[in-house]
Amino acid sequence: MSDSQTANSSPMIVVLTTGGTIASSTDADGVVRNDTALGAPQLPEHLSSQLPDELRIEAREVLSKDSSQMTDDDRLLVCRAIAAALEDPQVTAVVVTHGTDSLADMAMAADLYHRDPRPVIITGAQRPADDPAPDGPANLFDAYQVALSESARGIGALVVFGRAIMQARGVAKWHTSDELGFARNAPEEGESAAKRPLTLALPDEGTTWPRVECVWAGTGASATALSALINDGISAYVLVAMGMGNLPSKVAAVAKEHAEIPCVLTSSVPRGAVHPVYGGPGGGAELVDAGAIAGGWLRAGQARIALAALLADDPAATPATLAPRFAELI
């Protein structure tokens, strides 16, 4: 119940639909496609009967897209829809249904702009709605259950998927098809700070994020891609490096040459934080000394979202001023 809700009001969840596998069906050729005819995801009776009788659920379509086609403008649209839903004091929580390909990016954006104590839950499905054993209904039911829990208040946006409940920051899709499709890369329990990470004011309508790209910097990578993006006028970029944040010396040389362009250093390794401790021409320590920002526990997709949002919040930011703010995000 929100601080503004009256004691005798019934709980209300607003469901924002955006498309994705949870809203898809399989055509005659076996191809899974968004199916606008499905409408909002529905719970079967054996699940809906377990929800409180007084619960009100209101579905609102925001988008109907394969999440691999989601743009940053789309993510801002969803964030604004979340904020609009929470303007109603009778709303207990918001649930967003989303495709899994970019669900982690959406979760990061939602969490960055979420300053209300009421729960915001992001969920979806690995199998389409017409599958003989769809996982979407169970995920949606779990999302409702978490949304109604007092323990979900005041801790930011959550991903509820495959029986797991995860804070948004650090979440990544770790399996292409398994029901437990997501995992969270984060400090061990007790290592992370108790305080809520930095949040940002939602940009005004019409504001767009600057162009931030991800650049693969694994073994064998040349500097061609990074040089081309810099010449094309990117605002900032995220390097997907190896190990604790090391990369080929040719890529590192270009990054150092253009140290005025904000750069976040992440890792292609699924677990653990970036620790820029190695020296040498491609060592993370030398790159951070030159002005790059260590991405911590965030992987490339969420780091890109965070960097773009910070630059939208302060277009005049420099690598030196961005670094402490980025550290507050993770």
Residue, then its C-alpha position, 0 to 999 in steps of 0.5 A: m500500500s502506498d503512503s497515499q492510499t487509504a487504509n480501506s482501499s483494495p490493492m491495485i497493480v498496473v500492468l504495462t505491456t511492451g510485447g516480447t515472448i510473453a505476448s507472442s505466439t507461434d505461426a504455421d512455420g514455427v516462427v515465434r512472433n509478437d501477437t497483438a491479438l493476445g492482449a494483456p497476459q492472463l493468468p489461468e484460473h488455478l493461479s488467479s484464484q490464489l490472488p487476493d479477491e480484492l486485487r484490482i489489475e489494470a493492463r495498459e499497452v505501452l509497446s508491442k515489440d520484440s525486445s531485440q528491437m527496443t530503442d533507448d527512446d522506447r525505454l524512456l517511454v516505458c519509464r515515463a509510463i511507470a512514472a505516470a502509473l505511480e502518479d495515482p495514489q491508489v496504485t500499489a505497484v507496477v508490473v512491466t511485461h517485457g521481452t527477454d533479449s533486452l529485459a536487463d537493460m529495461a530493468m536498469a533504466a527503470d531502476l535508475y529513474h525509480r524514486d517511489p517506494r512502491p514496487v516496480i517489477i519486470t518480468g517476461a517469458q522464455r516460451p510463447a503464450d501458445d506453448p504447451a507449457p508456457d512459463g509466462p503465467a507463472n512468472l506473472f503470478d510471481a510478479y504479482q505476489v512480489a508486487l503485493s509484498e511489503s518487503a518489495r517496497g523501497i528497494g528499487a525495481l526488481v526482476v522476477f523471473g523463473r522463481a528468482i527475485m533479483q534487484a535490477r542492477g547487475v541482472a543479465k540474461w545468462h541462458t538463452s532458453d532455460e526458465l531461469g533465464f536471468a542471474r544477478n552479478a553482484p557482491e556477495e551478501g554482506e559486501s554491498a552497501a546497505k544504502r539505495p544506489l544513486t537514482l536520477a530525475l526522469p528526463d523531460e518529455g522529448t529529451t533523448w539519451p546521447r549516443v553510447e555504443c558498446v565495443w568488443a575488446g577481446t583477444g584479436a580485436s583491432a582498433t578499427a571499430l572503436s576508431a570508426l565510432i569515434n570518427d562518427g561522433i559517439s558521445a561515449y562508449v563501453l568497452v567489453a574487455m577481458g578478465m578484470g578489465n584488460l584489452p588488446s593494446k591497439v584498442a587501449a591506445v585509441a582509448k587513451e588517445h581519445a581520453e576526453i570521450p567518456c569510456v566505461l570498462t566492463s568484462s566479458v566474464p559472466r561473474g565478478a567485478v572489474h578490478p583494474v589492477y594489471g599494468g602494461p599497454g592493455g592493462g586496465a590499470e593504465l586505462v583507468d589512469a588515463g580516464a576510463i571508468a571501471g564498470g564494477w559489477l555491471r556488464a556492458g548492456q547495463a553499463r551502457i544504460a547507466l552511462a547514457a542516463l548520466l550523460a543525459d542528466d549532465p550533458a557537460a559531464t567529463p570522464a573525471t566528473l562522471a567517475p564518482r557518479f557512476a560509482e554511486l550507481i553500482 
